[in-house]
Amino acid sequence: MKRVRGRPLGAWVVLATGILFGVRTVYLMRQGRADWLALNYKVYYYAAEASMAGEPFYDVTPPGWPAYKYLYPPVSILAFYPFALSGSWVPGFAVHTAIAVATGVGGAVLLCRYVERAGQSLSRLDYGLVAGFLVLSIHSVPSVFYGNVNVQLAALTVVGFVALDADRELVSGIAFALAAFIKVFPALFGVWFLRRRSWRAVGAALSTGVGLLALGIPLFGVETTQTYFDEALLPRNRADTFAGGLDPNAAYITLRRPLSVAFPDADPTVLVVVPFLLLAPVVLYLYTGLNDRTDRLVAVHGTVTATLLALPSYFIYYVYLIFPLVALLYLMDAGPARKLFVAGAVLANFSFTLNNAENVVRLLPEMVRPTLFAVVRPVLTLSTPIEYGMVLMLGACVVHRARRNRSVRTDASAAA
């Protein structure tokens, strides 16, 4: 079967749109959320400072922000010790930001080289757009602004996927284990290991993750490790948040949102299970044929998307889609699936909630506002543009798989 690659125009539109919205987000955050600058980093900084002093670091909060506490496993606090040596959060935050940018650019370069090895030539513009999307897009800018580690971990998942494609299973397993050790949910990406029968990657991931968790006991004690499980890990389920319908201004990516709105009286525990039941058959269908690199990318994209949609993921976790998203923007075959995929990716760049949309509507002429409010409010109460876009891209992956299956059957019939 002759493969026809899509032109990079769609990729440019998606990447450039995400970056432009990201630059706009920086301006808005500086205007309206200046006091939130380095908020997540301050959590890391003050927790590390307390740990170095031998104090319980899971109880520490940044001055003026009592709701924000350290949520990562005990051993991870060691990574933030160097930042706590500066005596002030400011210089450490500058270094932390520089590391995030450098890591993001490195991940982008690795991703671009992966695309080039697949046969798609890239220009300096492409390299710049991919790097900008990973570091400056609307999906990544909040993490950089808050001083979170999502950009670094997203780049680490690029390492993991590229290494797995090159049959470097140990490197891949360790990379994903490190990402999952911090954020937990990337552990579900391991379903792809099982489909690929990459047993060394599975072993490396399990040994790395379990080993790091176990190391926390001799270093910080059983009680500290138990505190992590009780106060940081287990509450991430957030079932009660969706009781009666999720607040339309909550920045979550998850199928629990529309389910909770459509069925407000449903047991929140049931809403935890239903997204998995809905998404599992889709992922399994995408796993039915892995004939070439594009098929594998489609399966990876489905795996990551299903993970984010099944769990109560934040908007800023969308950046973890960077590997399959960018690779497919350049490598997916021209046709209906590609058009749908690009449309979904563009829509997902509108990373805002109902309140954001209403503010935009208020800037328009008064005569059109009632009609727009009547459309915007129910649509964005049910879900968000970023989630609608992700569902469209997942649908594009299904279309790709269906067309490939049909083509394989046609070729087999012709050969017979």
WOKAFEN-V382505 format. One record per residue. N is the residue number from 1. NEAR is the number of other ideal C-beta (glycine too) atoms within 10 Angstrom. D_CENTER is the distance of its C-alpha to the mean C-alpha in whole Angstrom. Layout:
N	NEAR	D_CENTER
N	NEAR	D_CENTER
This chain:
1	11	33
2	4	33
3	11	29
4	10	29
5	15	26
6	21	25
7	11	25
8	19	23
9	9	24
10	20	21
11	27	18
12	14	20
13	15	20
14	26	16
15	26	16
16	16	19
17	19	18
18	28	14
19	23	16
20	15	19
21	18	17
22	22	16
23	13	19
24	12	20
25	21	18
26	15	19
27	9	23
28	11	22
29	16	21
30	12	24
31	8	26
32	9	25
33	14	23
34	9	24
35	9	25
36	16	21
37	14	21
38	22	20
39	17	20
40	21	17
41	24	19
42	22	22
43	24	21
44	27	21
45	24	24
46	22	26
47	26	25
48	24	26
49	19	29
50	18	30
51	23	29
52	15	31
53	10	34
54	7	34
55	11	33
56	14	30
57	24	27
58	20	25
59	12	27
60	19	27
61	15	26
62	20	26
63	8	29
64	9	29
65	14	25
66	8	26
67	6	23
68	16	21
69	17	21
70	24	20
71	19	18
72	21	17
73	22	20
74	23	23
75	19	23
76	20	20
77	23	22
78	15	24
79	13	22
80	24	23
81	12	26
82	12	27
83	20	26
84	21	28
85	11	31
86	14	31
87	9	33
88	9	30
89	21	27
90	11	27
91	12	28
92	23	25
93	19	22
94	12	24
95	12	23
96	24	20
97	16	19
98	10	21
99	14	19
100	23	15
101	17	17
102	13	19
103	21	16
104	28	14
105	19	17
106	16	18
107	26	14
108	24	15
109	16	19
110	16	18
111	26	16
112	22	19
113	13	21
114	22	20
115	21	20
116	14	23
117	12	24
118	16	24
119	11	26
120	18	25
121	9	26
122	16	24
123	10	26
124	7	25
125	12	24
126	21	21
127	17	20
128	15	20
129	25	18
130	26	16
131	21	16
132	21	16
133	29	13
134	31	11
135	24	13
136	22	15
137	26	13
138	27	12
139	29	9
140	27	9
141	25	13
142	23	13
143	23	11
144	20	14
145	22	17
146	21	16
147	23	16
148	23	13
149	24	12
150	25	8
151	27	9
152	21	12
153	24	9
154	27	7
155	28	11
156	22	12
157	26	10
158	26	12
159	23	15
160	28	14
161	25	14
162	21	17
163	20	19
164	23	19
165	19	20
166	12	23
167	12	24
168	17	23
169	20	22
170	15	23
171	17	21
172	28	18
173	27	18
174	21	18
175	27	15
176	30	13
177	24	16
178	22	15
179	27	11
180	22	12
181	22	15
182	18	13
183	21	10
184	17	12
185	18	9
186	25	9
187	17	13
188	17	12
189	21	11
190	21	15
191	17	16
192	24	16
193	23	18
194	12	21
195	17	21
196	20	22
197	8	24
198	19	23
199	12	25
200	14	25
201	28	21
202	18	21
203	14	24
204	21	22
205	29	19
206	14	21
207	14	24
208	19	22
209	22	20
210	12	23
211	12	25
212	17	23
213	16	23
214	12	27
215	15	27
216	19	27
217	15	30
218	8	32
219	14	31
220	21	30
221	13	32
222	10	31
223	9	31
224	18	28
225	19	26
226	11	27
227	18	26
228	21	23
229	11	23
230	11	25
231	14	23
232	17	19
233	14	18
234	9	20
235	11	20
236	12	16
237	13	17
238	16	18
239	15	20
240	10	23
241	17	20
242	23	21
243	15	24
244	13	26
245	18	23
246	24	20
247	16	21
248	20	20
249	14	19
250	17	17
251	16	13
252	21	11
253	25	10
254	25	12
255	23	15
256	25	17
257	25	17
258	19	19
259	20	21
260	22	22
261	17	23
262	10	25
263	13	27
264	12	27
265	8	29
266	17	27
267	11	27
268	16	24
269	11	24
270	11	24
271	22	21
272	17	19
273	11	20
274	15	21
275	20	17
276	15	17
277	9	21
278	14	20
279	20	17
280	13	18
281	9	21
282	18	19
283	21	17
284	13	21
285	16	22
286	25	20
287	20	21
288	12	24
289	17	25
290	15	23
291	12	26
292	13	25
293	16	22
294	20	20
295	18	21
296	22	19
297	26	16
298	30	16
299	25	16
300	25	13
301	25	11
302	25	13
303	22	12
304	26	8
305	26	8
306	23	11
307	23	9
308	24	7
309	22	10
310	23	12
311	23	11
312	24	12
313	21	8
314	17	8
315	20	8
316	24	6
317	23	3
318	28	3
319	26	4
320	26	3
321	23	5
322	26	8
323	26	10
324	25	11
325	29	11
326	26	13
327	29	15
328	28	16
329	25	17
330	25	19
331	23	20
332	25	20
333	18	24
334	13	26
335	15	26
336	12	25
337	25	22
338	22	21
339	15	22
340	20	20
341	29	17
342	22	18
343	16	19
344	22	15
345	26	13
346	17	16
347	20	16
348	28	12
349	25	13
350	17	15
351	25	13
352	21	16
353	19	17
354	19	21
355	11	23
356	17	21
357	21	22
358	18	26
359	10	26
360	11	26
361	17	28
362	11	31
363	7	31
364	10	33
365	6	36
366	7	37
367	7	39
368	10	35
369	15	34
370	10	35
371	10	34
372	15	30
373	14	30
374	10	31
375	12	28
376	16	25
377	15	26
378	12	26
379	15	23
380	20	21
381	18	22
382	19	21
383	19	17
384	30	16
385	19	15
386	22	12
387	24	12
388	18	15
389	23	14
390	28	11
391	17	14
392	19	16
393	27	14
394	23	15
395	15	18
396	25	19
397	29	18
398	17	20
399	18	23
400	27	22
401	21	23
402	13	26
403	14	27
404	20	27
405	14	29
406	10	31
407	13	32
408	13	33
409	10	35
410	11	37
411	11	37
412	9	38
413	8	41
414	7	42
415	6	43
416	5	45
